Amino acid sequence: MKQIILTGGGTAGHVTPNIALLPSLAQAGYKVSYIGSYNGIEKQLIEDLGIPYYGISSGKLRRYKSLKNLSDPFRVLAGYFQSRRLIKKLKPDIVFSKGGFVSVPVVLAAAHKHIPVIIHESDMTPGLANRIAMKSASKICCNFPETLKYLPENKAVLTGSPIRHELLLGNKFAGLKLCGFNTSKPIILVVGGSTGAVKVNNAVREILPELLKRFQVVHLCGKGKTDNSLNNIPGYIQFEYISKEMRDLFAMSDLVISRAGANAICELLALRKPNLLIPLSANASRGDQILNANSFKEHGYSSVMTEEEITPEKLLAAVNDLYKNRQSYIDAMEASPQSDAINKIMSLIQEYSK
């Protein structure tokens, strides 16, 4: 049986694409082990799936001044030697890295042992961890055509991002039942991200009376962000967060309003959902969501509005325009070369683990 080590962590975005590969890896006969940090989000997510999990020491590679910059290089070094011992013990045929700082020592240790490494970069421009690790990679998969120019030409492959297969298996009628909706009006799904997007939430609530004349709205607000004054309004329902039933909400929805995180928009692409993206402001991030959104807009997959542009009138006009032209977005997504990521990545894994 072939052995593969998966690595990546720090945020859910560095773990869920790894999880999306698991059924295909099992089908292809790979035994999977996971190397992550001692206490990162990846530990719980992976252990819940019954995958052998190995924690290592990890430090963040900061581009800003911090006292931790003095101690973290020693943590990374410790993680490197721990990774070398684990690789010697697990004897992988290949390593697949989704990035995040914990992946760097694992990738470097694998390269030292001459184990093939495949890296996946979700964002438009490679993050610092992947920039360090890519020298040791056999191949670097990416999400966006524009990313290819930032990667070594002989290593770069446009694959898109792996999407959990269960998202494609949603039941429209289960979604309608959960929300108490019917088929009389089209449905908008508003996704504020795991922490909720206050500006998006407020803008949607401001135009709710107008939206409900034409649509039904299911609103994922984020933890602690629901508004009790809006309970029991026909055609509107709000949740803090949805997990397993997310596939059913996608299946019943005609339009989606969302942030522009790489995994989120790749799910919309795979599901062919006409969408309005409102990326996280550059003031609150390194600006990767803005780049992601603009790429999807350029390729005809998404309509885009910046946080700074949001007014009730503009948001309502953008939603109506998206619905009117929804088929053109669906057609563009159907033709996308970024929508068969799992098969493309599995082909690379099988090729390099021979």
Residue, then its C-alpha position, 0 to 999 in steps of 0.5 A: m500500500k502506498q503511503i502519503i503524508l498530508t500537511g497544512g494548517g493554521t486556518a480551515g482553508h489550509v485543511t479543507p482541500n486536504i480533506a476533499l482529497l481523502p475519498s479519492l486517496a482511499q479509492a486509489g489505495y493510499k494510506v494517509s497520515y497527517i502532520g500538523s501543529y500541536n493545537g491548530i484547527e487542523k488537529q481537531l478536523i483531522e482527528d475527527l475523521g480518524i486519520p493518524y495525526y502527528g503534531i510538530s512544533s511550528g512557528k510563524l514566519r512574520r514580515y513585521k516586528s515581533l518578539k516572537n521573531l526571536s523564538d519562532p525560528f527555533r520552533v521551525l527548526a525543531g519542527y524540521f527535525q521532528s518531521r525528519r523523524l516522522i518521515k523516516k518512521l512513516k516512509p511516505d511515497i509522496v507528501f502533499s502540502k496545502g500550505g500554512f506555516v506548519s507545512v514548511p518544515v515538513v516539505l523541507a524534511a521530505a525534500h532532504k529525504h528525496i521524497p516527492v512533494i506536491i504543493h497547492e497554492s489557493d490564493m492569487t499570489p503565493g503566501l510566504a510559507n509556500r514561497i519558501a517551500m516551493k523550491s523543494a516541490s516537484k509540482i505546484c498546483c494553483n487555483f488561478p490562471e494569473t498565479l502561474k506567472y508567480l511560479p517556476e514554469n517547469k513546476a506550475v500546474l493550473t488545477g483549481s481547488p479540491i472541493r468536498h464531494e458531499l457539497l455536490l450531493g445536496n438535496k434541494f427539498a431538504g434545504l427548503k424544509l430546513c428553511g421553511f421555504n417554497t418554490s414560489k420565489p428564487i432563493i438567495l444564500v448570503v454567506g458572511g464567512s465563519t466570523g460573519a461580515v458585519k458590513v455585508n449583514n447590515a447591508v442585506r438587512e437594510i434592503l430586506p423588505e425590497l429583496l423579499k418582494r422578489f426573493q427568499v433569503v437564507h442568511l448565514c450571519g456568523k457567531g453572535k451576529t443574528d438579529n432577533s428583531l428579524n425572526n419570523i419574517p416570511g421568506y427570511i431565515q438566519f443562522e449563525y453557522i451551518s455545517k452538514e446542511m450547507r450542501d442542501l442550502f447550496a442545492m436550493s439557492d439560485l444566487v449566492i452573496s459571499r466573501a471571496g476566500a479562495n475555497a469559498i469561491c471555488e465551491l461556488l465555481a464547482l456548484r455553478k452558482p451565480n454569485l456576487l462577491i464582496p471581498l474582505s477589505a485590504n485594510a483587514s487582510r493582505g488583499d488576497q480576497i480582492l485579487n481572487a474576486n477580480s480574477f473571477k469577475e474577469h473570467g465571467y464567473s462572478s459579479v463583484m462589489t467592494e465593501e467601500e462601494i456598498t450602499p443599499e441602492k447599489l447592492l439591490a441593483a447588483v442582486n437584480d442584475l445578477y439574477k437577470n444575467r444568471q445564465s451567462y455566469i453559469d455558462a462561463m463557469e461550465a467552461s472553466p478549466q479550474s473545475d476538475a481539481i481532484n482528478k488533476i491533483m490525483s493524477l499528479i500524486q499517482e505520477y510522482s509517487k511511482 
